Amino acid sequence: MTDPDFLTTPQGRRIAYRRTEGAGPGVVFLGGFKSDMQGNKAIALEDWARREGRAFLRFDYSGHGESDGEFIAGCIGDWAEDARAAITQLTEGPQILVGSSMGGWISLLMTKAIPDHVAGLVTIAAAPDFTEDSMWAGFDDAQRAALEMVEQVSLPSDYGDPYIITKRLIEDGRRHLVLRGPIELPFPTRFLIGTADTAVDLSVAYRLMDRAQGPDIRLTLVKGSDHRFSEPAELRLIEDMVAQVSAAIVAG
């Protein structure tokens, strides 16, 4: 594996990325909470992009993977700024954004922040507003008190070490909520989620579908798939959705 390149964002954060040259519209993968660009979905999409001769970008938010910074110090606003810098400085022309879990939330924020850079959208188990609707809403009185007193609380994780959730993460998340009103998506959009996903409830996908406004938006439920969505058939489905969005863009 080659070493990554690095981009310093306007906020001074140094983030790692790997870029594949190719034709447009390019594809940008946005990873999930505490994940990194070495995951199966990012690698599979990169392989697909190479086979198709398509431009592709994957990167790590600050505090994630090979990027500088501490995960515990970050928040949704920081990671959205990282994504904006990566997309605007490392790609050419409108891109197809592929957002996994938290990356789905970040990608939705990008459709508002930099609409001219977005040609299409694919999300996998998108988790918009999870800091408020899942974390904060699920905290008991003791956890909320701990968040106030020591400004952090520990939550169990199915993927390794516990998550340390900070008061800053929760409060910043409230400034970036997207499910409280219409979400304008005037380009081909595909939402994917598994029916066995225990991290993102199906009700989130239905709510996102209800809020989404646009001429070409589809939600696909995959029976039995969980939050990882990384089995070979699931990876092929992601590739198919990106190809479908790409074809719709070209057909115009």
C-alpha positions in Angstrom: 0.0 0.0 0.0 1.4 3.4 -1.0 1.6 6.3 1.5 -1.3 8.8 1.3 -1.0 12.3 0.2 -2.0 15.1 2.5 -4.1 18.2 2.3 -4.1 21.1 4.8 -7.6 22.5 5.1 -8.4 26.2 5.4 -8.9 25.5 9.2 -5.3 24.1 9.4 -6.1 20.5 9.8 -3.9 18.0 7.8 -6.0 15.2 6.2 -4.8 12.2 4.4 -6.2 11.2 1.0 -5.7 8.9 -2.0 -6.8 10.0 -5.4 -7.3 8.1 -8.7 -7.2 10.0 -11.9 -9.9 9.4 -14.5 -12.9 10.7 -16.3 -15.8 12.5 -14.8 -18.1 12.7 -13.1 -15.7 11.7 -10.4 -16.7 9.7 -7.3 -15.9 10.7 -3.7 -16.3 8.3 -0.8 -17.2 9.8 2.6 -16.7 7.3 5.4 -18.5 6.8 8.7 -18.0 7.7 12.4 -14.5 6.6 13.5 -14.0 4.6 10.3 -11.3 5.3 7.7 -10.6 5.2 4.0 -9.2 1.6 4.2 -12.6 0.0 4.6 -14.0 -2.5 2.2 -16.5 -0.1 0.6 -13.9 2.5 -0.2 -11.5 0.0 -1.6 -14.1 -1.7 -3.7 -15.3 1.6 -5.1 -11.7 2.6 -5.9 -11.3 -0.7 -7.8 -14.5 -0.1 -9.7 -13.4 3.4 -10.6 -10.1 2.1 -11.9 -11.9 -0.5 -14.1 -14.2 2.1 -15.4 -11.5 4.8 -15.9 -13.2 7.1 -13.5 -11.8 9.7 -11.2 -12.0 8.7 -7.5 -11.2 10.2 -4.2 -11.1 8.7 -0.7 -9.9 10.5 2.4 -9.8 10.4 6.2 -11.5 13.1 8.3 -9.3 14.8 10.8 -8.8 12.4 13.8 -9.6 9.4 11.6 -7.3 6.9 10.0 -4.1 8.4 8.7 -5.1 12.0 9.1 -3.7 14.2 11.9 -5.6 15.1 15.0 -7.4 13.3 17.8 -10.8 11.7 17.1 -12.2 12.8 20.5 -11.5 16.5 19.6 -13.6 16.4 16.4 -17.2 17.1 15.6 -19.6 17.0 12.7 -18.8 20.6 11.7 -15.1 19.9 11.6 -15.5 16.8 9.5 -17.9 18.6 7.1 -15.2 21.3 6.7 -12.7 18.5 5.9 -15.0 17.0 3.3 -15.7 20.4 1.7 -11.9 21.1 1.5 -11.3 17.7 0.0 -14.0 18.0 -2.6 -13.3 21.5 -3.7 -9.5 21.3 -3.7 -8.9 17.7 -4.9 -11.6 17.1 -7.5 -12.6 18.7 -10.8 -16.2 19.3 -11.8 -19.4 18.0 -10.1 -18.9 14.7 -8.3 -21.0 11.7 -7.3 -20.8 11.6 -3.5 -21.0 8.2 -1.8 -21.6 8.5 1.9 -21.6 5.7 4.4 -23.3 6.0 7.7 -22.1 9.4 9.1 -20.7 10.0 5.6 -24.3 10.0 4.5 -25.0 13.0 6.8 -21.8 14.7 5.7 -22.7 14.2 2.0 -26.2 15.8 2.6 -24.4 18.8 4.2 -22.3 19.0 1.1 -25.3 19.2 -1.1 -26.3 22.4 0.7 -22.8 23.9 1.2 -21.3 23.3 -2.2 -24.2 22.3 -4.6 -22.2 23.2 -7.7 -19.8 20.4 -6.8 -22.4 17.7 -6.5 -23.7 15.8 -9.6 -25.3 12.8 -7.8 -25.6 11.0 -4.4 -25.5 7.5 -3.1 -25.8 6.8 0.6 -25.3 3.5 2.5 -27.1 3.3 5.8 -27.1 7.1 6.0 -27.2 8.3 9.6 -28.2 12.0 9.4 -28.7 13.8 12.8 -27.5 10.7 14.7 -25.8 12.8 17.5 -29.2 14.2 18.4 -31.8 11.5 17.5 -29.8 8.5 18.4 -27.1 9.5 20.9 -28.7 12.3 22.9 -32.2 10.9 22.7 -30.9 7.6 24.0 -28.9 9.0 26.9 -30.3 8.3 30.4 -30.2 10.9 33.2 -26.8 9.7 34.4 -25.3 10.0 31.0 -26.7 13.4 30.4 -25.3 14.5 33.8 -21.9 13.1 33.0 -21.9 15.0 29.7 -22.5 18.2 31.6 -20.1 17.5 34.5 -17.1 16.0 32.7 -18.1 16.9 29.1 -17.9 13.3 27.8 -19.5 9.9 28.1 -18.5 6.4 26.9 -20.7 4.3 24.7 -20.2 0.7 23.7 -19.2 -0.1 20.1 -19.7 -3.2 18.0 -16.5 -2.3 16.2 -13.9 -2.3 18.9 -13.1 0.2 21.7 -16.0 2.2 23.2 -16.9 5.5 21.6 -16.1 8.6 23.7 -18.9 11.0 23.0 -18.1 14.6 23.9 -20.4 17.5 24.8 -18.9 19.4 21.9 -19.9 16.6 19.5 -23.5 16.7 20.7 -23.8 20.5 20.8 -22.1 21.0 17.4 -24.4 18.3 15.9 -27.4 20.4 16.7 -26.1 23.1 14.3 -26.0 20.7 11.4 -29.3 18.9 11.6 -30.8 18.1 8.2 -34.0 16.1 8.9 -36.0 19.0 10.3 -37.1 20.3 6.9 -37.0 19.6 3.2 -33.7 18.4 1.7 -33.3 19.6 -1.9 -31.6 16.9 -4.0 -32.0 18.0 -7.7 -29.9 15.2 -9.1 -30.0 11.3 -9.2 -30.0 10.0 -5.7 -30.0 6.5 -4.3 -30.4 5.5 -0.7 -29.3 2.0 0.5 -30.0 0.4 3.8 -30.2 -3.2 5.2 -33.2 -4.5 7.1 -30.9 -6.1 9.7 -29.1 -2.8 10.4 -29.0 -2.3 14.2 -27.0 0.9 14.1 -29.4 2.9 11.9 -33.1 2.2 12.3 -35.2 1.8 9.1 -37.3 4.7 10.3 -34.3 7.0 9.7 -34.3 5.9 6.0 -38.0 6.5 5.7 -37.7 9.9 7.3 -34.9 10.8 5.0 -36.9 9.7 2.0 -39.8 11.8 3.2 -37.6 14.9 3.6 -35.8 14.4 0.3 -37.1 16.5 -2.6 -36.0 15.9 -6.2 -36.9 14.3 -9.5 -34.9 11.0 -9.2 -34.7 9.6 -5.7 -35.0 6.0 -4.8 -34.7 4.0 -1.6 -33.5 0.4 -1.7 -34.0 -2.0 1.3 -31.7 -5.1 1.3 -33.2 -7.9 3.3 -30.9 -9.3 5.9 -28.0 -6.8 5.4 -26.5 -5.2 8.4 -24.8 -1.9 9.0 -21.4 -3.0 7.6 -22.9 -3.5 4.2 -19.6 -5.0 3.0 -20.4 -8.5 1.7 -19.5 -9.1 -1.9 -23.1 -8.8 -3.1 -23.6 -5.6 -1.2 -20.4 -4.1 -2.6 -21.6 -5.0 -6.1 -24.9 -3.3 -5.3 -23.1 -0.1 -4.2 -21.1 -0.2 -7.5 -24.3 -0.7 -9.4 -26.0 2.3 -7.8 -23.0 4.5 -8.5 -23.1 3.3 -12.2 -26.9 3.9 -12.3 -26.5 7.5 -11.0 -23.6 8.1 -13.4 -25.7 6.8 -16.4 -28.6 9.1 -15.3 -26.3 12.1 -15.1 -24.9 11.4 -18.6 -28.5 10.9 -20.0 -29.2 14.2 -18.5 
